[in-house]
Amino acid sequence: MKNLSKDFNNPDIPDLYLNKEPESGTQYQPITLEDPANYQPCLFPTILQSLAQTKDCQVLICITIYNENSFDLQATLQGVLKNIENLTQDRVCPGKFCITLIQDGLEKLHPNMTEYGESMNLFFLRNIEDSDPNTLHLYATEFTLAKNNHESYPTVTLVTGVKQSNKGKINSHRWFFKCICHYINPKYCVLMDCGTIPNDYSIYKLIEEMQINPQVGGACGNILPEDPKVCHLLEISQDIEYRVSHFMDKCLESLFGFVTVLPGAFCGYRWEAINGDPLDEYYFYSYREDAVVNCWRANMFLAEDQLLGTATVLRKDKNYLLSYLSDAKVSTDVPSTYQSIMQQRRRWINGARFAYFQTLVMFANLQKTNHSFCRKFFLTVFFLYQSFNLLIGTFAPAVFFMYIYTISKTRFGGDWEVLTWVTSGTYIGCLVTLLGISLVPRAVHKFRNIYILCAGLLGVLTLAALFLIIYELFQRRITFEVSFYLGVMFLGLFLCAALHGQLKAYLRGMFQYLYMLPSFLNMYMIYAFCNVHDVTWGIRNDKCGNF
């Protein structure tokens, strides 16, 4: 088949494709495929074909774009290129680097992104509005970004794919993995979201980890909210939550060689570790001809990145591990309104829970792997630990009630027992209210003020109970066992934070986090369980969710 790619510096091409000055050097090719896995190599721009033929591409980086603006993309690209510069200078991974941008639908493209794309010779979007919905507008160029007036970052091959229609992030990754990666055959793949800003050595650390240890099939870094405001309860509480989950949960998981989730916002994979069954049987299950996507599976694939990591570790006849690197830091924006965070957490909670049930089914494959007996034993211990955590988390509202009731009963027994019933009744009333309104369609928009009120009441009850515990400790009215438990819990958090250099940041938002903790454990969970039928992406408002 004739190569149909269009080169913008070819004067013989019709005006339809001349979207920029002839010297731009950007090649364009529209590819229309219902399933990106059915690609034909001759359809790619010649720049991409040359990269595949030389077999010299070591690292292929995917940046998925939704409705982010040009400033987000520029910040992400600068961070990525700085990492590539460091990798090249230190010869950690000799070879070529390729960056792939995938925009999820023309209608979602931010207005200032078009002007930025044309000015940087990334893409040209004239006269393509009437294309087939399954079309990917593919552009390829050799890209150089100026560092300052005198220096530039290393030149890399940059591929931009603009999807005609919004089909979800899974579809964007389908184009990346099953089309571009499959054709280029890189050694490592890195996934990022536009707006995620890596520091100078974030990607460097991921690649170095996999380069040094061939057993590492995937790795993730330390994701932190970008510049959270101390007085903004939602932002600062998420900052502390992210930090605690990393320096406690992910560090522990990495010791076992299994990280529960390698987040798609920033992670890296060894291509040979995921190519094949992990991608085909699990990550892209919905594309299989025999796929049955019911409500259960639809929720499960809201956490498709969790399934991919599990399938990599449990791959037959392999012994791949997953790793967490605390030094590989990136920053990202976080939801700042109750509507957005509740929809995000609905996706996270339901996706993680249903995906974990699938993980238990997949756990039977552990015996078919090449992991050592010792590794299999510790992975078994880890899965039992995770199962126990999931069980305890399910009963978090009841645990919180016991906490509120017990400390109220201890302090207000006798003549003041009415206060015990007031505090307990307030807590139960909030839960019942949350349960009732969460069953209503679009509840987060219709009952925003009620959610804020319940979050405030639950937060006040939590802090009040905490101060009562401290008072009772000084009055020596609490048993030694309870005192010991509380001491271990809080001192353990402070010690872990100090060991990971996070103590100052933790103290900065500790009380805000404690105030919001019942929202994380109660309100978000109730909303998620009441909306298991909703399998859309949440804050993204995709037309067809994840499928």
N, C-alpha and C positions, 0 to 999 in steps of 0.2 A: 504493500500500500504506500502511496506517495505520502511523504512527510508534509503535512499541511500547516506547519508552524509558520507564523508570520513574524518577520523581523522589522522593527520600526525604522531601521536605517536602510531599508531596501526601497528605493524610489519607485519600483515597479508595482508595489502593493497598492490596491485600491484605497481611496480616501477613507473607507469604512474603518480601516485598521490604523490609519495615520493619526493617532491620538496625541502624538507628542513630536517634538522636533526630531529630524532624521538622525541626529547624533546620539539619541538616547540609548540605543543599543539594547532595548528591551524586546524580548521575543514574546509573542502571544499565540496561544492556541486554545480554542474552546473544546472541551471534552464533554460529551454527553453520554452518561452511563447511568443506568438505574442502580447498578451495583459497581462501585469503584474497583472491586477486585477483578472485574472482567476487562481491565485495560489492555490496550495494545501498545507496545513500545514506540511504534512509529507515530503515535499521536502526540508524543511529548515534544516540547521545544528542543532545538538542537543542543542548547546549552545543557539541558538535563540529560540528553542522550550521551553527550560527551562525558559527563560526570559519571554516568553508569558504566560506560565502556572502559574507562580507565580504572574502575574498581578501587579508587583511591580515597573515597569519602569515608572518613572515620566516624564523624559525629554529625548526625542529622537532628536539628532542633526544630520542634514544632511550636509555634505560637498561635493559639486559637484566639480569634477576635469575634466579639459579639457587637456591642454598641459602644465600645470604648472610644475615646477621642484620640486625636493625633498626638497629643502630649503624652498620653499613656503609652502609646506604641513607641514613641521616640525614647522615652525613659527605659522601656524594656529592651529596645534594640541596643541602646548605649551600654547597658549592663551586660547583655549577651556578648557584644563585640569586645568589651574589655576582658571578659573571661576568655574569649577566643585568642585575644592578643597574649594573655598570660600563658595559656596552654601552648601557644606557638613558640613563645620565647623560651619557656622552660622545657620544650620538647617532651611534654608529658604524653602527648598523643600525636605523633607526627602523621601528617596526612591532611586532606582537605576537610573543610567544614561547610555545611550547607544549612541555611536557615529557611524554614518554610512557614509562611503566614497563611492562615486559612480563615477567611471571613465568612461567617455563618449567615449568608443571605444578604442580597442587595438592599432589601427594605430595612434591615437593621443597621446598615452602615451609617456611622456618625457623619453629619454634614461636613465637618472640617477634615474628615479622613480622605475624601476624594481629592481635595486640593493638595493635601500632603503627599498622597500616593503619586500624583502626577508630578509634583515638584521634585520628588526623590526618584522618579523613574521606576516606581514599584509596580504600578498598574495604571491603566487608562480605561475609563468606564463609559466611553461614548458609544451610543448606538448598540447597546447590548441588552436593553430592557425587555425585548420580546423573545428572548431565548427560551429553550425548553427548561422546565423547572428542575430537571436532573443535570443541568449543565454546570460544569466547573470552568470558570474563565481562568486559564492558567497562564501566568506570566513568569518569565525567567530572565535574570540579568546578573551580571557580575557587579556586586554592590560594594561601594566604598563610602564610608561615613567619616566626615571630617571631625577630628578630635578638637582641634583649635585652628587658628589661622595658619599654622605651620606644619601640623601633623595630622595624620589620618589613621584610623583603625585598619587592620589587615583587610584586604579584599576577600569577600566570600561570595559564593554562589547563593543568590537569594531567589526563592521561588514564592510567588504569591498566587494563592488560589481563592477566587471570589465565587462563592456558590450563588447561583441564581436565586434560589429559594432558601428560606430558613428551615433546616431539617434537623437541628439539634447537634449537640456536641459529639454524640456517638458517631453521627454521620461524618462530622469533620475529622474525627480520628480514624474513621474507615478510609477516607481519602488519603490520610497521611500514612497509616500503617499498611493497608492492603494494596495501595496504589503506588505512592511515591517511595516508601521504605522498601517495599517488595521489589521495586524496580532498581533502586539505587544500591540496596544491600549494604547499609552502613554497619559499622561495628557497634556503635552505641546510638541510642535514641534518647532525646530529652524532651519532655512535655512541659509546656508553660502556658499560662494565660496571659493575654495582653493586660498590662497594668501591674503584673507581678515584676518587681524590680530586684534583680539579683545584685549582691555586692560583688566586689572585684574577683572573688575566688569561689563563688557558690557553685557554678557549673564545673569549674576546675576541680573542686573537691569531689563531686559526683563521679566525674570521669577518672580521676586519679584513683579513687576507691575501687572502681571496677577494673582499671588497668593493672593495679597492684595485685588484686585478689580475683583470679578468674572464677572463683566459686560464687562471687556476688552477682546475682542476676538482676538486681534492681536496687536503687537507693533513693532516699529522699532527704531533704534538708529541713532547716528550721524556718518555718513560715511565721512571720509576725505582722500584726497590723501596722500600717504606716501612720506614724505620728498620731497615736490616739490621744484625745483630749481628756485630761484628768477629771474634769467636771462633767464629761459626757458619760453617763452611766453605762450605756450600751457599748460604747467604744472601749472604755478602759476595762470593763469587765471581760470583754472578749480578748483583750490584750493579756490579761492575767490567765484566762482560760487557756489560750494558746500556749503560753509559757509553761503552765503547770502540765498540760498534756504532753509537751515535748520533753521537759527535763525529768518527768516522772514516768509517764506511760511509754513513750517511744524509746527512751533510753533503755528501759527494762525489756521491752520487746526485742530491741536490737541485740541484746545479750543472748537471746534464744535463737537468733538468726531469722526471725520472722517479724516483720512490721505489719500490723493489721491493715493499714491503708497507706499506700504510696500516693499522696494526693496529686490529682491531675494538674493542679495549679503549679506544681514544681516537683518533678521527679525525673529519674533517668533509668533506662533499662538497657541491658545487653540484648541486642537484637536477636541473636541466636537462642537466647533463653525464652523469649516470648513468641517468636515466630513459629507458627504451627498450632498445636492444640490450645495453649493458653489464650491465644487470640481467637481462633476459629470456634472452639467449643464453648468458651465462656464469655469473653469480652464482647464478641460479636454474635452471640447466640441468636439474637433476633433476626439475623440475616440468613440463618440456616433454613433450608427448604422445609425441614420437619419442625421448625420452631413453633411452640405453643406459648404465646405471650398472654397469659392471664393476669389477673390483678396481683397475684403472688409474685410471679416472675417480673412483672413490670416494676414493682417496688424494689425487688432484688437488684434490678439493673439500674436503679438510681445510684447504686454504689458499685458500679462496674469496675472501678479502679481497685476496690477491695478484692473482687473475684480474680482479677488479673494477677495480683500479687500472690494470692493463695495458690492459683493454678501454677505459677512459676515455681514456688517452693515444693509443691506436691507433684511436679511433672515426672512422668514415668521414666525410670532409668537415668534420672539426673539428680544432682545434689545441690541445686542452686539455693542461695540464701538471700535474704533482704537485709538492708543495712540503713541505719539512720545516722546522719552526720550533723552534729550540732553546730559545726563551724560553717556549714553551707547555708548561710542566712539569706533570706529574701524577704521583702516587705510587700504587702498587698493591702488593698482597701477592704474594709469590712462593712457589713450593713449598719446603718446608723438610725434606722427607724424600726418600730415594732413590726410593721407590716412586712418589711423585707427580711428581717432576721427570723421571724416565725415561719415564713415560707421556706427560707433556707434550711432551718433546723428540722422542719417537717421532712424535707428531702433527706437530710443527713440521718435523722433518727430512724425513719422507716427503711431507708436504703441499707443502713448498717445492720439493722436487726434482721431483715429478711436475707441479706447477703450472708450473715453469720450462720443462719440455719442451713444455707447452701454449703457454707464452709464445713459444717459438721458432716454433711453428706460426702463432700470431697475428701474429708480426712481419712476415709478408708483407703485412699490411694497412697498413704504414707508408706505402707509396707512394700509398695512397688517402686519406691524411689531408691536411689543409691546413697542415701544418707547413712551415716554410721549408726550403730546401735545406740551409742550415747546421744547422738543428735536426735534420733527418733524418740528416745525416752524424754529428753527435755522438751521437744516439741509437743509431746503428749501432755506433759505437765503444764505447758503453756496454754494449750487448748482447754484443759480443765479449769485453769485459772480464769481464762476469758469467759468460759461458760458460767462460772460462779459470779463474775462481775456483771454479766448480762442479767442474771437472775436477780441479783441485789438491785441493780438499776431499775428493773421493772417495778419493784416495790418501793421506789424512792419516795413517792407521796406518803405511803404509810409510815415509812421510817421517819420522815419529817414530822408527821403528826405525833408519833411517839416522843420525839425530841421535844416538841412544843408542850405536849401534855405533861410529860414527866417533870420538866423543870418548873412548869406552872404549879403543878401539884405539890412539888417540894417546897416552893417558896410561898404559895398562897393557900396552903391547907388550913383547915379550921375556919376561923371567922371570915377569912378572905377567899374562901373557896369559889365564890361567885366569879372571881377574876379568872380562875382556871377554866370555867365553862365559857366565859366571854372569849378568851384567847383561843380555846379549842373550837368553839363555835364559829369564830371568825375564819379560822383556817378551813374548816369543813365547808363553810359557806362559799369561800373563794373557789374551792375545788369543784363544788357542785355547779356554781355559776360558770366556771371555765368549761366544764363538761357540757353544759347546756348550750352555750353560745357557739362552741367549737363545732357542733353538729350542723350549724347553719351554713349554707354556701356563702363563700366570700366573707367569712366571719371576721377576718383580720381587718377588713376595710369597713365593715358595718359596725363593728363593736370595738373600735380602736380604743376609745376612752375607758371602756370597761376593762379591757386587758391591762391598760396602764394602771387603773385603780387596783386591780387584783395583784399586779406585780408589786405595787407600792405597799399594800397591806401585808403581803407575804414577806417582803423585805424587812419591814418594820418589826414583824413578829420574830423573824430570825435574829436580827441584831439585838432586840430586847431580851430574847432567850439567852443569847451569848453573854450579854452583860450580867444577867441574873446568875448564870453559871459562874462567872468570875467572882461575883459578890459572894455566892455560896461557898466557893473555894476558900476565900479569905475568912469566912465564918466557920469553916471546917464542918459544914453540914452535908458534904458530899462524900460518899465512900471512897476508900483508897483505890478500888478497882476503876471507878469512873474517872477519878483524877488521873490515874495512870494512863488510861485510854486517851483522854483529852490531851495530856502532855505529849504522848507519843505522836498523836496526829498532828498537832500544831508544830511541835519541835521538829518532827520529821519534814514537814513542808519547809520550814525555815532553813533547816540544814541542807536539804536538796537544793533550795534556791541559792544558798550561799556557795555550795560546791560548784554550781554551774554559772556563778557570776551573775545571778538574776535577783539577788536579795533586794537591791535598791529598787528595781522595777516592781518587784512583788510587794514591797511595803508601800509603794506609791499608790497601788490600786487595790490593796487587800480588803479594806472595808467596803469599797464599792462592789468588789467581787462577791463578798459575803452577802451584801444586800441583794444582789441579783441572782445569787445561787439558787434560791427556790424557783425562780423563773426558769433557769436552765433545767432543773430536775423535775419540776412540776408542770408549769404552764406550757412549755414547748413540747413536753412529752404528751400531755393530754391532747393538745392541738394536733400533734402528729398522729396519734392513734385514732382520733376522730376523723381523720382525713386520709386513710389508707387508700381510698379510691382515687385520690389525686396523685397522678404519677407525672405531672409536668415538672419542669426544671425549677419552678419556684420563682425566684426573683427575675429570672430570665424571660418569663412569659412567652415561651416558645409555642408555636402553633401546635406541634405534635409531641411536645414533651421530649422524651429521650429516644423516641422511636419514629 
